[in-house]
Amino acid sequence: MATVRITEIFNEFFLCTILIFKYTLSTADGFEVALINYGATIQSIRQPDKQNKVTEITLGYDTLQEYIDDTYFFGCTVGRVTNRIKNGRFELDGTTYELSKNDGTKKHYLHGSFNKRVWDSSTENDDTVVFKYRSPHGEDGFPGEVDVIVKYVLTSDHRLTLDFHATTKKPTPINMTNHVYFNLAGHSNGSILDHQLIVPASKFLPADEEFITTGEIRSVENTSYDFQTLTRISDRINVSVDGYAMMFIIDGEGKRPFGKLVHEPSGRAITVESTQKGLQFYTGDFLDGSKGHDGVAYKKHGALCLETQNFNDSVNNQPLFPSIILRPGEEYHEQTTFHFHLE
């Protein structure tokens, strides 16, 4: 069974009477997940390899100020809507809403501001940390007051489940995920090009040069996006693409396999299951050498993201894409499990 311990950290906030807590979930064999209530963030994951050497396998920071200044969304909960919304604008029930335009081009909405909020936090049993946040009407331009709950549950066999809930006072888009960056060789051990990936997706969403989906749905067959069999990332990247920032469509309903990431030299692997519609695959193309844990410089392709979520820019591609509109009386509930294991 996993256990949890709580430590107050980042005491530059103590003078403001706001406490930032660090929660560490751990198992008897040395696997650890550290969480902070700033952004409901995965601050650290430490996993043993096949030689039982425990290593940090995610990108992140050691101080609160670095998370305040962060532009990469390391390990945080993103919302209300993850990914991009074209031109920072959408229409809902006859009303047009203008959103924050905060992507690199300053033309489109990206991810929202849940990552910059202090969430209420608590523990549940010995294996669960619960984060709660009330998003006010108008935050980032979205309508309606929204209550959000994110639960992190760790089991003794290294399964980390992320459980997302939301309710709203007015109709509003909701599409949350966690933006954790993985490098199974260790966060300080260079690129992820030697990792292998399998994703059970026969289709993907094409995007333009600004990473906005075109509204099309295409087959992965005979493209660089075909990861239906276990494929080394270096066999594809820098051959037909310079990097990935794209969405796979995962067929089926309910909680189901979303893929597996493998690093043969260490023996570490992650198997992903989710209730979501798609998987955003990102290979850290915009990492520029900025420093993270232990002062390590995180460079291009230094980590990757496997973000389970609904379709990118769904609000502007109706009715082709699945709706992400939550209405009063309904509950948003999505769940993702990362199983960390050895192969």
N, C-alpha and C positions, 0 to 999 in steps of 0.2 A: 504494500500500500504506500502511496505517496504521502509525504508530510509537508507542511508549510510552516515557514517561519517569517516573521515580520520585522523589518528594520526601518527606522526613520532615516531618510537620506536627504542630501541636497539642502543643508541648513541655511543657505542664503535665503530660503523662503520662510524660515522660522520667524523672522522679524515681521513678516506680513501676516502672521498667525495662520498661514496656510501650510499644512503639512503634506509633503510628498512622501508617500510610503513605497518601500520596496518589499515585494513579497517573493520569497524563494520557495518554489515547489521542488522537492527532491525525492529520489528513490534510494533504496538501500545500496544499490550498486553504483552510485555516483552520477547518475543523470540529473541535471538541474535545469529549471526554467525560472528566470527572474523576470518579474513584472513590476511596472511602476504605474501609479495612477495619473501621471501626466500623459495624456493621450491614450490611456488604457493600453500601454505599450509593452511588447516583449522586449525587455532590455538585454537579455542574454539567454542563450541556450548552450549548455555545456554537455557534450556527449562523449562517452568512451569509444575508442576505436577497437579494432580486433586485437590489439596488444594491451587493451585496457588503459590506454592513455586518454585522459579526459581533456578535451579541447573546446574552446569557444568556436561555435560554428555559425554564428550570426554576426551581422554588422550592427554596430551601435556605439553608444557613448558612455562615458564614466561620470559625467556631471550633468546637472540640470540645465546649465546655461547652454551646453552644446545641443540639448534637445530643443530648447527655446529657439536657437539659431538654425536648427536643422532644416534643410530644403529637400532632403532625399526621402523623407517619411520612413526612416529606419524603424521597423518593428511596430509601428503604431496602428491604432484603429482609424480607418479613414471613412469619412461620411460627412453629410448625409448620403452623398452619392460618390462612390469611387469612380476613378477614371475620368474621362473628359466628356464635357457637354459642349457641343459645337456653338461657337460664338457666345458662350455664356448665356444662353437664352433657351426657353422652352415655353410651350403653351399647354395649359391645363384647364379644362372646363371653361374654355372661352377667354381665359385671362393669360396674358403673356408675362412671364417673370424674367427679370434681368438678374443674373448671378455675378458673383465675383469672377473676374477674369485674371486668373493667377497661374496659368501655365507658363512655359518658357517664352511663348510668343506674346503673352499678355492679350491674346485674342479669345481664349477659351477658358472655361471653368475646369479645374482639376482638383479632385479629391476632397475638397472642403476643409473645414477647420477643426474637426473633432480631435485631431492630433495635437492641437494647441490648447486644449481645455484640461482643467483639473477635474477628474472624475471622482465621485464618491466611491469608496472602496470598502470591502469587507471580506471575511473568509467564511466558507461554508464547509462543514465537516473538516477533514484533514487534507483534502485533495482539491479544493475549489477556491478560486478567487473571483469575486463578483465586482464589476465596475458598473456604475450607474451615472447617467448624464441626462439633464433636461435641456434640450436644444430649443432656444426661444424662437417664436415666430419671427421670420425675417432674417434669421442667421444665414449668412452667405447669399441672401436673397430668396431663400425657400419659404413657402407658406407653412403656417401651422406650428404649434408647439408640439414637440416630439419627445417622448420619454424613451431612452435607450438603455438596454442592459446587455453587457457582454460578460459571459462567464468563461473562465479558463479552468479546465479540469484535466489533471494529470493522473494516469494510472501507473501501476508498478511495472507494467511492460512497455513504458515509454510512449504511450498514446496521449497526445495533447489535443484535447477537443476544445474548439472555440464555438461558443453558442451565442448567437446574436438574436436579440429581441427588440422590437420597437412598436409603439402605439402612437397615434397622432390625434390632434384636435381638429385638423383640417386636412383635406386631401393633399398629399405631398409625395414626391419621389423619395424612395429609400433603396439604397443598394450599397451595403457595407462590406468591408473585407478587412483583413490584416495585411500590412505591407512589410512583412519580415523578409530580410535578405539572407539567403543561405550560401555558405561555402563549406562543404562537408570535409574538405581538406583542413579546414581551420581558417579563421577570419584573416590571419596574417600570412597565408600560404599561397598568395598569387591568384591566378584566374580560375574560373570554373570550366574552362574549355575541355578539361579531361573528365568532366562528369558525364554520365550517361543518363538519358531521359527517355521515358516512354509515356505517352499520353493517348488514351483511347478515344481519339477524336478524328472523325472522317471529314469534318468541315471546320472552316475558320472564318473570321470576319476580316476582310481586307480593309486596310486603312490608308489614308493619304500621307503625304510627307509631314503633315503636322499631327499624325497619329489619331486622326478623326476617322471613324468608320465610314465607309462609303454607302452603307445600306445594303450591300451585297452579302450573300452567303456563298462561299466557294468550297469545292472539294480540295482536300490536301494532296490528293493523288498527283504525282509527278511535280510536286513543288518542294521547296525547302522547308515547308511547314509540316511535313509528314513525319511524325514521331510515333507512329502506330506500333513500331517495333523498337526495342531498346537501341538507342542511337547515341553515339558519342557527339557531344555538342561541337567539338572541333571539326568533325566531319562535315558539318553544315555551315557553321559560322565562318565568315571571311572567305567563303567559297561562292555562295549565291546570295548571302546577306551579310551585312557587317555586324548585325546584332538583332535581337528580337525584342519587340514591344508590341505584342499581338495577342489576340484572343482566340482560343480554341473553343469550339462548341462541343460539349459533352452530352452525348445522346442519353435518353432515359429520364426517369423521374426518381425522386427520393434519394436517400443517401446511397452513393454508388462509387466505384473506383474512378479516380480522376488522374491517376498516373503514379509514376515512381521515379525518384532521382537516386542514382547510385554513384558512389566514388570508390572504385575498386581498390586503389592503394591502401586506403584506411579501412575498408570494409563497411563504411557507414552508408546507410540508405534511409530514404524517407518515402513512405507510401502515403498517398493522399486520397481521402474520401470526402465527399461533400454532397449536400443537397442542392447546391447552386446550379446555374445553367451553363456557366463557362469557366474557363481558366485563362487568366491573363499571364502570359509568359514574358518575363523581362530579364534581360541579361546584363543589367547594370551598365548600359552604354554611356550614361551621363556621369558616372563616378569619375572624379577628376583629380584624385590624390588627396582630397580632404581627409583629415585625421579623425580616427574613431577610438575604439577601445585600445588602451595601452599606447596611444600615440601612433598606431598603425595607419599608414596612408592607404586609403581605399581607392584603387585605380580601376579604369575601365575593364569590365568583365571580371571584376574581383568578387562578384557574388551574383546570385540570381533570385528572382521572386516567382513564386507560384501562387498567384492571387485568385482565389475562388470568388466568383461574383456573377451577377447578371450581366447582360450584354452592355458593351460600351455605347454611350449616347442613345440608349433605348428610348428616351423621351422624345427624340427627334426622328425616330425611325419606326413609327407606328403605322399600321398594325403588324408589320413584318417581324419586329423584335418582341420578345416577351415584355409585358408591362412591368414597370417597377413602382407603380402608383399605389400607395397605401392610403386607405380611407378610414375615417372614424368608425370604431366598432370592429375593425380588423386588427390582426397582429402579424407583424413581420417576424418570421422565425426561420433562420438559416443556420446550418451547422456544418463545420469542417473539422476533420480529424487528421492530424499529422502523426503517423506512426514512425518513430525513430528506431531503427533496428540495424543489425549487422548482416552482411551477406558474404 
